């Protein structure tokens, strides 16, 4: 549910960013309706996770720098609430992107070194027992680097081609 509401709001921020007039206003309004649900789900899932699996807090206790993650989550929620009604679509969209990133980083930070925890700790998948061999990691790094460079180039091209707001009536022949 958190992912559904978050991605729905994020999409609404994007629609508000890329459109003008009525559709943009409605998208901002829909994102504003999603915000309290997103806020409630964010904190209720945090509390539920703490009570169901309290060991996820271990890394936060060992490495206090990790406490920046929940600060970023709360701050990005605040920025979304502040920027959206003021018509600052770009800021709201960036804050939403930062929220999504921080939530993912927070989950990874909390689980580390587990990748997929099991009820019986000996059956958990960790970074150690799921890692590929040295040769596979080296080859993967080369291909990942090339793929990431192509993806960045593609997104730069696409975003430059379609920059700015969509004007009503464009594309009709």
N, CA, C and O of each residue as an XYZ file, in Angstrom:
692
protein
N       0.824     -1.204      0.000
C       0.000      0.000      0.000
C       0.865      1.264      0.000
O       0.545      2.257     -0.653
N       1.976      1.198      0.755
C       2.862      2.365      0.778
C       3.385      2.643     -0.629
O       3.394      3.788     -1.080
N       3.815      1.599     -1.313
C       4.350      1.768     -2.668
C       3.275      2.279     -3.614
O       3.542      3.161     -4.430
N       2.076      1.743     -3.521
C       0.988      2.166     -4.399
C       0.679      3.648     -4.220
O       0.610      4.395     -5.196
N       0.497      4.067     -2.987
C       0.168      5.472     -2.717
C       1.342      6.379     -3.090
O       1.147      7.447     -3.670
N       2.556      5.948     -2.756
C       3.742      6.760     -3.061
C       3.912      6.950     -4.554
O       4.149      8.065     -5.017
N       3.793      5.866     -5.314
C       3.983      5.985     -6.766
C       2.822      6.706     -7.439
O       3.011      7.360     -8.465
N       1.623      6.594     -6.873
C       0.486      7.355     -7.389
C       0.712      8.852     -7.182
O       0.497      9.651     -8.094
N       1.145      9.222     -5.985
C       1.431     10.636     -5.704
C       2.590     11.125     -6.572
O       2.551     12.235     -7.103
N       3.614     10.297     -6.711
C       4.780     10.667     -7.518
C       4.369     10.911     -8.977
O       4.805     11.877     -9.602
N       3.538     10.032     -9.496
C       3.031     10.220    -10.854
C       2.200     11.482    -10.973
O       2.260     12.176    -11.988
N       1.425     11.784     -9.939
C       0.626     13.016     -9.947
C       1.514     14.249     -9.952
O       1.222     15.226    -10.642
N       2.604     14.207     -9.180
C       3.552     15.330     -9.199
C       4.148     15.499    -10.593
O       4.331     16.620    -11.067
N       4.448     14.377    -11.244
C       5.021     14.452    -12.594
C       4.015     15.021    -13.587
O       4.366     15.865    -14.412
N       2.762     14.564    -13.512
C       1.725     15.096    -14.399
C       1.566     16.594    -14.152
O       1.437     17.367    -15.102
N       1.574     17.011    -12.884
C       1.460     18.436    -12.561
C       2.659     19.211    -13.120
O       2.515     20.345    -13.577
N       3.820     18.599    -13.079
C       5.034     19.241    -13.593
C       4.989     19.410    -15.106
O       5.451     20.424    -15.629
N       4.442     18.434    -15.807
C       4.492     18.412    -17.267
C       3.259     19.013    -17.949
O       3.273     19.208    -19.164
N       2.202     19.309    -17.202
C       0.997     19.846    -17.835
C       0.666     21.215    -17.271
O       1.164     21.626    -16.224
N      -0.175     21.887    -17.991
C      -0.555     23.238    -17.610
C      -2.050     23.271    -17.304
O      -2.778     22.332    -17.627
N      -2.483     24.320    -16.703
C      -3.880     24.629    -16.477
C      -4.635     23.565    -15.687
O      -4.197     23.150    -14.614
N      -5.780     23.123    -16.230
C      -6.714     22.298    -15.476
C      -6.144     20.944    -15.068
O      -6.282     20.543    -13.913
N      -5.512     20.241    -15.989
C      -4.982     18.915    -15.666
C      -3.893     19.001    -14.602
O      -3.858     18.174    -13.691
N      -3.017     19.975    -14.699
C      -1.983     20.172    -13.692
C      -2.563     20.488    -12.328
O      -2.088     19.988    -11.309
N      -3.598     21.324    -12.314
C      -4.256     21.677    -11.050
C      -4.898     20.443    -10.417
O      -4.791     20.225     -9.210
N      -5.570     19.635    -11.254
C      -6.202     18.408    -10.735
C      -5.154     17.407    -10.241
O      -5.371     16.727     -9.238
N      -4.028     17.316    -10.937
C      -2.955     16.403    -10.515
C      -2.377     16.849     -9.175
O      -2.114     16.019     -8.305
N      -2.179     18.150     -9.005
C      -1.700     18.666     -7.716
C      -2.709     18.372     -6.614
O      -2.330     17.998     -5.504
N      -3.982     18.538     -6.916
C      -5.030     18.245     -5.932
C      -5.054     16.775     -5.559
O      -5.242     16.436     -4.391
N      -4.866     15.898     -6.537
C      -4.858     14.466     -6.252
C      -3.644     14.094     -5.401
O      -3.752     13.294     -4.471
N      -2.487     14.679     -5.724
C      -1.287     14.427     -4.923
C      -1.491     14.924     -3.494
O      -1.030     14.297     -2.540
N      -2.178     16.043     -3.354
C      -2.460     16.574     -2.013
C      -3.382     15.640     -1.237
O      -3.250     15.513     -0.020
N      -4.314     14.983     -1.928
C      -5.173     13.993     -1.279
C      -4.381     12.747     -0.872
O      -4.692     12.115      0.138
N      -3.376     12.402     -1.646
C      -2.551     11.224     -1.340
C      -1.629     11.465     -0.154
O      -1.264     10.519      0.545
N      -1.244     12.729      0.087
C      -0.228     13.024      1.086
C      -0.565     12.499      2.479
O       0.288     11.839      3.073
N      -1.760     12.747      3.046
C      -2.016     12.244      4.403
C      -1.985     10.716      4.469
O      -1.561     10.141      5.471
N      -2.436     10.064      3.399
C      -2.406      8.599      3.358
C      -0.961      8.123      3.325
O      -0.593      7.175      4.019
N      -0.144      8.789      2.510
C       1.279      8.439      2.428
C       1.963      8.657      3.777
O       2.749      7.817      4.216
N       1.676      9.757      4.421
C       2.233     10.054      5.742
C       1.832      8.975      6.747
O       2.680      8.434      7.456
N       0.551      8.669      6.802
C       0.047      7.654      7.738
C       0.679      6.286      7.465
O       1.129      5.613      8.393
N       0.713      5.876      6.200
C       1.271      4.566      5.858
C       2.769      4.497      6.127
O       3.275      3.459      6.555
N       3.478      5.589      5.879
C       4.919      5.613      6.143
C       5.197      5.334      7.610
O       6.014      4.476      7.941
N       4.521      6.053      8.479
C       4.806      5.898      9.905
C       4.192      4.638     10.500
O       4.772      4.051     11.413
N       3.047      4.212     10.013
C       2.468      2.979     10.551
C       3.269      1.752     10.110
O       3.380      0.791     10.871
N       3.829      1.765      8.899
C       4.668      0.631      8.497
C       5.986      0.625      9.258
O       6.529     -0.441      9.549
N       6.504      1.803      9.581
C       7.713      1.868     10.400
C       7.458      1.275     11.779
O       8.255      0.474     12.268
N       6.356      1.663     12.405
C       6.012      1.146     13.732
C       5.748     -0.361     13.661
O       6.215     -1.115     14.514
N       5.004     -0.793     12.650
C       4.708     -2.222     12.506
C       5.996     -3.023     12.301
O       6.171     -4.088     12.893
N       6.888     -2.510     11.468
C       8.164     -3.190     11.226
C       8.961     -3.298     12.509
O       9.555     -4.340     12.786
N       8.981     -2.238     13.290
C       9.721     -2.246     14.551
C       9.187     -3.334     15.493
O       9.968     -4.038     16.132
N       7.877     -3.467     15.577
C       7.310     -4.461     16.486
C       7.395     -5.887     15.946
O       7.517     -6.835     16.722
N       7.331     -6.046     14.629
C       7.394     -7.380     14.039
C       8.835     -7.864     13.921
O       9.121     -9.038     14.157
N       9.733     -6.966     13.558
C      11.132     -7.336     13.329
C      12.045     -6.277     13.933
O      12.648     -5.497     13.195
N      12.162     -6.230     15.269
C      12.929     -5.156     15.918
C      14.419     -5.134     15.562
O      15.078     -4.110     15.744
N      14.956     -6.244     15.058
C      16.379     -6.276     14.716
C      16.742     -5.363     13.547
O      17.922     -5.120     13.297
N      15.729     -4.851     12.826
C      16.052     -3.928     11.734
C      16.633     -2.614     12.244
O      17.221     -1.855     11.474
N      16.476     -2.345     13.516
C      17.003     -1.113     14.090
C      18.469     -1.244     14.505
O      19.093     -0.250     14.877
N      19.023     -2.453     14.445
C      20.389     -2.703     14.905
C      21.406     -1.834     14.178
O      22.263     -1.221     14.814
N      21.322     -1.775     12.853
C      22.299     -0.987     12.094
C      22.199      0.503     12.401
O      23.201      1.216     12.349
N      21.012      0.969     12.716
C      20.863      2.384     13.074
C      21.552      2.672     14.408
O      22.086      3.762     14.613
N      21.537      1.688     15.313
C      22.236      1.853     16.589
C      23.747      1.789     16.432
O      24.477      2.520     17.101
N      24.217      0.914     15.546
C      25.665      0.745     15.322
C      26.266      1.896     14.525
O      27.406      2.293     14.767
N      25.513      2.426     13.588
C      26.021      3.459     12.683
C      25.069      4.653     12.695
O      24.150      4.718     11.879
N      25.280      5.592     13.605
C      24.360      6.731     13.739
C      24.173      7.560     12.471
O      23.183      8.282     12.354
N      25.105      7.472     11.519
C      24.944      8.216     10.267
C      23.662      7.791      9.550
O      23.086      8.563      8.783
N      23.226      6.570      9.803
C      21.996      6.062      9.192
C      20.756      6.823      9.629
O      19.722      6.763      8.963
N      20.853      7.539     10.744
C      19.707      8.320     11.211
C      19.386      9.478     10.266
O      18.319     10.085     10.360
N      20.309      9.781      9.360
C      20.012     10.798      8.342
C      18.904     10.332      7.411
O      18.165     11.153      6.869
N      18.781      9.023      7.222
C      17.770      8.495      6.303
C      16.356      8.860      6.760
O      15.606      9.434      5.971
N      15.957      8.550      8.010
C      14.604      8.960      8.408
C      14.418     10.482      8.437
O      13.308     10.976      8.238
N      15.484     11.210      8.679
C      15.392     12.677      8.638
C      15.061     13.137      7.220
O      14.231     14.025      7.024
N      15.722     12.520      6.229
C      15.454     12.858      4.824
C      14.027     12.473      4.450
O      13.358     13.209      3.725
N      13.553     11.319      4.940
C      12.180     10.885      4.650
C      11.178     11.911      5.183
O      10.283     12.345      4.459
N      11.332     12.291      6.441
C      10.406     13.250      7.057
C      10.510     14.616      6.370
O       9.494     15.257      6.104
N      11.727     15.052      6.088
C      11.908     16.350      5.426
C      11.284     16.344      4.033
O      10.645     17.319      3.637
N      11.463     15.260      3.293
C      10.886     15.219      1.943
C       9.364     15.203      1.993
O       8.709     15.807      1.142
N       8.794     14.516      2.984
C       7.337     14.567      3.157
C       6.878     15.996      3.431
O       5.873     16.452      2.886
N       7.628     16.699      4.286
C       7.300     18.085      4.599
C       7.400     18.995      3.384
O       6.547     19.859      3.179
N       8.437     18.802      2.581
C       8.611     19.626      1.380
C       7.479     19.364      0.388
O       6.973     20.295     -0.239
N       7.081     18.094      0.244
C       5.962     17.788     -0.662
C       4.700     18.527     -0.211
O       3.993     19.114     -1.030
N       4.423     18.495      1.080
C       3.221     19.153      1.606
C       3.292     20.661      1.436
O       2.276     21.302      1.168
N       4.483     21.235      1.590
C       4.632     22.682      1.470
C       4.609     23.139      0.010
O       3.943     24.117     -0.328
N       5.345     22.420     -0.862
C       5.543     22.886     -2.236
C       4.324     22.673     -3.125
O       4.039     23.504     -3.988
N       3.607     21.584     -2.931
C       2.503     21.248     -3.835
C       1.425     22.326     -3.897
O       1.094     22.769     -4.997
N       0.859     22.770     -2.774
C      -0.200     23.787     -2.875
C       0.291     25.132     -3.412
O      -0.502     25.923     -3.924
N       1.583     25.390     -3.297
C       2.132     26.653     -3.783
C       2.430     26.610     -5.282
O       2.896     27.599     -5.849
N       2.165     25.470     -5.928
C       2.397     25.358     -7.358
C       3.854     25.135     -7.722
O       4.242     25.336     -8.873
N       4.655     24.728     -6.768
C       6.077     24.443     -7.034
C       6.212     22.967     -7.391
O       6.708     22.156     -6.609
N       5.746     22.643     -8.618
C       5.663     21.246     -9.047
C       7.020     20.565     -9.088
O       7.157     19.406     -8.695
N       8.017     21.290     -9.566
C       9.348     20.689     -9.691
C       9.909     20.330     -8.321
O      10.466     19.246     -8.147
N       9.771     21.217     -7.357
C      10.255     20.957     -6.009
C       9.508     19.790     -5.380
O      10.119     18.947     -4.724
N       8.190     19.729     -5.573
C       7.397     18.617     -5.040
C       7.821     17.299     -5.674
O       7.912     16.282     -4.986
N       8.081     17.306     -6.983
C       8.512     16.098     -7.678
C       9.894     15.649     -7.207
O      10.117     14.457     -6.996
N      10.813     16.583     -7.044
C      12.154     16.249     -6.546
C      12.063     15.705     -5.115
O      12.751     14.742     -4.775
N      11.224     16.313     -4.286
C      11.042     15.823     -2.916
C      10.454     14.419     -2.916
O      10.852     13.583     -2.105
N       9.522     14.155     -3.804
C       8.939     12.825     -3.917
C       9.992     11.804     -4.362
O      10.028     10.683     -3.856
N      10.835     12.194     -5.298
C      11.933     11.327     -5.748
C      12.898     11.047     -4.600
O      13.364      9.920     -4.432
N      13.189     12.067     -3.821
C      14.075     11.915     -2.670
C      13.446     11.015     -1.612
O      14.142     10.217     -0.984
N      12.140     11.137     -1.412
C      11.418     10.271     -0.470
C      11.553      8.807     -0.887
O      11.877      7.947     -0.067
N      11.302      8.532     -2.166
C      11.381      7.152     -2.668
C      12.800      6.610     -2.483
O      12.984      5.484     -2.022
N      13.787      7.407     -2.842
C      15.184      6.985     -2.698
C      15.531      6.734     -1.239
O      16.154      5.723     -0.914
N      15.137      7.638     -0.367
C      15.456      7.495      1.055
C      14.762      6.267      1.666
O      15.345      5.580      2.504
N      13.547      5.999      1.255
C      12.852      4.808      1.769
C      13.585      3.533      1.343
O      13.732      2.609      2.143
N      14.038      3.477      0.106
C      14.780      2.307     -0.371
C      16.131      2.185      0.324
O      16.533      1.091      0.722
N      16.829      3.305      0.470
C      18.121      3.296      1.165
C      17.923      2.886      2.619
O      18.725      2.126      3.162
N      16.872      3.376      3.250
C      16.597      3.024      4.640
C      16.334      1.535      4.818
O      16.797      0.932      5.786
N      15.599      0.946      3.897
C      15.336     -0.497      3.970
C      16.622     -1.289      3.786
O      16.873     -2.246      4.520
N      17.438     -0.897      2.811
C      18.708     -1.593      2.579
C      19.640     -1.434      3.774
O      20.291     -2.392      4.191
N      19.703     -0.223      4.326
C      20.557      0.043      5.487
C      20.113     -0.791      6.683
O      20.946     -1.342      7.402
N      18.817     -0.883      6.895
C      18.285     -1.631      8.040
C      18.538     -3.130      7.896
O      18.829     -3.798      8.888
N      18.436     -3.665      6.696
C      18.584     -5.100      6.480
C      20.033     -5.555      6.390
O      20.327     -6.707      6.707
N      20.940     -4.693      5.972
C      22.334     -5.071      5.740
C      22.901     -5.844      6.919
O      22.695     -5.427      8.059
N      23.602     -6.944      6.704
C      24.079     -7.559      5.482
C      23.081     -8.533      4.853
O      23.416     -9.205      3.877
N      21.878     -8.621      5.386
C      20.883     -9.507      4.783
C      20.349     -8.888      3.495
O      20.195     -7.672      3.379
N      20.073     -9.760      2.541
C      19.403     -9.352      1.314
C      17.940     -9.745      1.437
O      17.045     -8.979      1.080
N      17.711    -10.943      1.946
C      16.367    -11.453      2.171
C      16.376    -12.223      3.487
O      16.791    -13.381      3.522
N      15.922    -11.594      4.568
C      15.971    -12.262      5.867
C      14.943    -13.389      5.959
O      13.859    -13.313      5.380
N      15.305    -14.430      6.696
C      14.408    -15.551      6.954
C      14.110    -15.588      8.454
O      14.812    -14.975      9.257
N      13.058    -16.319      8.808
C      12.736    -16.425     10.240
C      13.873    -17.078     11.003
O      14.244    -16.638     12.091
N      14.426    -18.143     10.414
C      15.585    -18.804     10.992
C      16.820    -18.166     10.364
O      17.063    -18.340      9.170
N      17.597    -17.434     11.148
C      18.716    -16.619     10.645
C      19.677    -17.399      9.749
O      20.248    -16.834      8.817
N      19.859    -18.693     10.022
C      20.810    -19.476      9.223
C      20.348    -19.671      7.776
O      21.154    -20.030      6.918
N      19.079    -19.442      7.500
C      18.546    -19.596      6.149
C      18.397    -18.263      5.413
O      17.899    -18.233      4.287
N      18.822    -17.168      6.033
C      18.732    -15.855      5.389
C      19.696    -15.766      4.220
O      20.782    -16.346      4.246
N      19.285    -15.034      3.199
C      20.182    -14.727      2.093
C      20.925    -13.448      2.470
O      20.308    -12.430      2.782
N      22.238    -13.510      2.438
C      23.066    -12.361      2.813
C      23.921    -11.944      1.625
O      23.949    -12.620      0.597
N      24.612    -10.828      1.778
C      25.508    -10.385      0.709
C      26.650    -11.368      0.521
O      27.265    -11.405     -0.544
N      26.939    -12.159      1.535
C      28.050    -13.105      1.457
C      27.649    -14.397      0.753
O      28.393    -14.892     -0.093
N      26.481    -14.952      1.091
C      26.110    -16.241      0.494
C      25.346    -16.098     -0.829
O      24.987    -17.104     -1.441
N      25.094    -14.866     -1.275
C      24.429    -14.673     -2.566
C      25.335    -14.027     -3.602
O      24.935    -13.856     -4.754
N      26.555    -13.666     -3.205
C      27.462    -12.967     -4.120
C      27.930    -13.896     -5.231
O      28.128    -15.093     -5.027
N      28.098    -13.316     -6.401
C      28.653    -14.056     -7.527
C      30.163    -14.190     -7.327
O      30.746    -13.570     -6.437
N      30.767    -14.996     -8.155
C      32.220    -15.159     -8.106
C      32.928    -13.893     -8.551
O      32.311    -12.984     -9.106
N      34.240    -13.843     -8.299
C      35.040    -12.664     -8.617
C      34.994    -12.334    -10.110
O      34.828    -11.171    -10.479
N      35.139    -13.337    -10.966
C      35.113    -13.100    -12.417
C      33.746    -12.553    -12.851
O      33.674    -11.607    -13.635
N      32.674    -13.147    -12.344
C      31.328    -12.694    -12.687
C      31.084    -11.263    -12.246
O      30.451    -10.491    -12.966
N      31.579    -10.903    -11.069
C      31.416     -9.532    -10.585
C      32.206     -8.544    -11.450
O      31.733     -7.441    -11.725
N      33.399     -8.936    -11.875
C      34.218     -8.063    -12.731
C      33.543     -7.835    -14.084
O      33.453     -6.702    -14.558
N      33.076     -8.912    -14.695
C      32.384     -8.797    -15.984
C      31.105     -7.981    -15.820
O      30.796     -7.125    -16.649
N      30.364     -8.252    -14.744
C      29.129     -7.516    -14.484
C      29.368     -6.030    -14.300
O      28.569     -5.211    -14.754
N      30.464     -5.674    -13.637
C      30.781     -4.257    -13.431
C      31.016     -3.552    -14.762
O      30.548     -2.432    -14.968
N      31.740     -4.209    -15.664
C      31.998     -3.611    -16.977
C      30.687     -3.414    -17.732
O      30.429     -2.325    -18.245
N      29.862     -4.448    -17.807
C      28.597     -4.349    -18.540
C      27.637     -3.387    -17.864
O      26.921     -2.650    -18.541
N      27.612     -3.384    -16.536
C      26.723     -2.466    -15.816
C      27.142     -1.022    -16.101
O      26.294     -0.153    -16.303
N      28.438     -0.773    -16.117
C      28.927      0.588    -16.396
C      28.505      1.033    -17.792
O      28.026      2.153    -17.971
N      28.681      0.158    -18.778
C      28.264      0.493    -20.142
C      26.745      0.703    -20.214
O      26.275      1.664    -20.824
N      26.000     -0.183    -19.600
C      24.537     -0.066    -19.601
C      24.067      1.198    -18.907
O      23.148      1.862    -19.386
N      24.691      1.543    -17.774
C      24.313      2.761    -17.052
C      24.623      3.998    -17.879
O      23.838      4.946    -17.891
N      25.760      4.000    -18.573
C      26.114      5.146    -19.424
C      25.094      5.299    -20.551
O      24.671      6.415    -20.853
N      24.695      4.186    -21.176
C      23.674      4.246    -22.218
C      22.338      4.735    -21.669
O      21.661      5.541    -22.307
N      21.957      4.253    -20.491
C      20.688      4.669    -19.888
C      20.704      6.164    -19.575
O      19.719      6.856    -19.829
N      21.801      6.665    -19.031
C      21.908      8.097    -18.730
C      21.823      8.913    -20.016
O      21.117      9.920    -20.075
N      22.545      8.473    -21.045
C      22.498      9.188    -22.331
C      21.079      9.193    -22.896
O      20.617     10.216    -23.403
N      20.390      8.063    -22.813
C      19.012      7.971    -23.301
C      18.104      8.936    -22.546
O      17.327      9.665    -23.163
N      18.195      8.947    -21.212
C      17.320      9.817    -20.432
C      17.634     11.289    -20.663
O      16.721     12.115    -20.690
N      18.900     11.628    -20.828
C      19.251     13.015    -21.138
C      18.624     13.407    -22.482
O      18.049     14.487    -22.611
N      18.738     12.526    -23.476
C      18.156     12.788    -24.792
C      16.642     12.959    -24.699
O      16.097     13.935    -25.213
N      15.965     12.021    -24.049
C      14.504     12.058    -23.949
C      14.039     13.292    -23.180
O      13.100     13.964    -23.608
N      14.679     13.600    -22.054
C      14.254     14.753    -21.268
C      14.522     16.068    -21.991
O      13.786     17.034    -21.791
N      15.552     16.127    -22.822
C      15.780     17.343    -23.606
C      14.754     17.472    -24.729
O      14.292     18.570    -25.041
N      14.408     16.343    -25.326
C      13.410     16.355    -26.404
C      12.038     16.800    -25.896
O      11.318     17.512    -26.597
N      11.682     16.390    -24.699
C      10.339     16.647    -24.177
C      10.342     17.596    -22.981
O       9.470     17.505    -22.117
N      11.315     18.504    -22.925
C      11.367     19.435    -21.791
C      10.221     20.440    -21.884
O       9.663     20.690    -22.952
N       9.900     20.992    -20.748
C       8.832     21.976    -20.697
C       7.469     21.340    -20.507
O       7.332     20.118    -20.455
N       6.480     22.185    -20.407
C       5.113     21.717    -20.195
C       4.454     21.369    -21.523
O       4.765     21.939    -22.569
N       3.544     20.424    -21.444
C       2.752     20.045    -22.615
C       1.693     21.121    -22.805
O       1.020     21.521    -21.855
N       1.556     21.578    -24.028
C       0.564     22.611    -24.336
C      -0.666     21.912    -24.909
O      -0.557     21.070    -25.801
N      -1.827     22.270    -24.388
C      -3.079     21.670    -24.845
C      -3.256     21.892    -26.336
O      -3.112     23.012    -26.826
N      -3.567     20.826    -27.052
C      -3.789     20.923    -28.480
C      -2.590     20.532    -29.311
O      -2.707     20.416    -30.531
N      -1.429     20.323    -28.688
C      -0.243     19.906    -29.438
C      -0.439     18.505    -29.959
O      -1.108     17.689    -29.326
N       0.136     18.221    -31.100
C       0.116     16.871    -31.633
C      -1.088     16.575    -32.499
O      -1.189     15.465    -33.021
N      -2.002     17.505    -32.679
C      -3.167     17.285    -33.545
C      -2.797     17.664    -34.965
O      -2.103     18.654    -35.194
N      -3.264     16.868    -35.919
C      -2.950     17.113    -37.329
C      -4.129     17.744    -38.035
O      -4.055     18.025    -39.231
